[in-house]
């Protein structure tokens, strides 16, 4: 594989890793970069290119596991968090939270792959997601009632998971939907972000696995190095992004990200429609 193609994989991994956990839509950004400039479907093929965009998200998910391994092990009862006699946030909270998007994602997978991976749909997702984020910042409680993961009830986990279904639309952003939903339901921004990251692990592992199985025949071993470079790049840059974002979200909240999304949507609309 030529060096320029590997640089494209590195760039897409960078875009994925830096945007996966910020509420700006990593899938939307990859579609934008790929459709406008990189054109990976020209040498990977359409199905393989879409699968690549999903599979390199596993690199970002691995970064979550690396950063939050203690909390993740505590959820399944394999680790006791230091200084806490009891942790009430458990694997059932995660299951309840991922059920809505998991079921809807399986039912709509083909429709999403065939009809929603375009810049036009991303523009819509960016704008509507930005509106939800502004509403969350403006209408969320001034004194959140949920300030740790252990304060989250099963009912709140399910409601946040239902709101997360909006992120099945490319450009909407999984973290944007879940953090906004969490804030509206009484979570502070940091706790909502923590919950988003943990829910992302099984959701993205499942989505990537299904996409790999479905499009396995379309993936050529000649493209293996492209996948590997994208995966490693996404992992490294996601590590940087997670640490930075968790420190940032409590201070600036969602409004700056919403403004960025609106500006990006306007720029894209000018590029595409004028």
Buried (B, 14 or more C-beta within 10 A) or exposed (E): BEEEBBEBBBBBBBBBBBBBBBBBBBBBBBBBBBBEEBEBBEBBBBBBBBBBBBBBBBBBBBBBBEBBEEBBBBBEEEBEBEEEEEBEBBEEBBBBBBBBBBEBBEEBBEEBBEEBBBBEBBBBBBBBBBEBBBBBBEEBEEEBEBEBBBBBBEEBBBBBBBBBBBBBBBBBBBBBBBBBBBBBBBBBBBBBBBBBBBBBBBBBBBBBEBBBEBBEEBBEEEBEEBBBBBBBBBBBBBBEBBEEBBEBBEEEBBBBBBEBBBEBBEEBBEEBEE
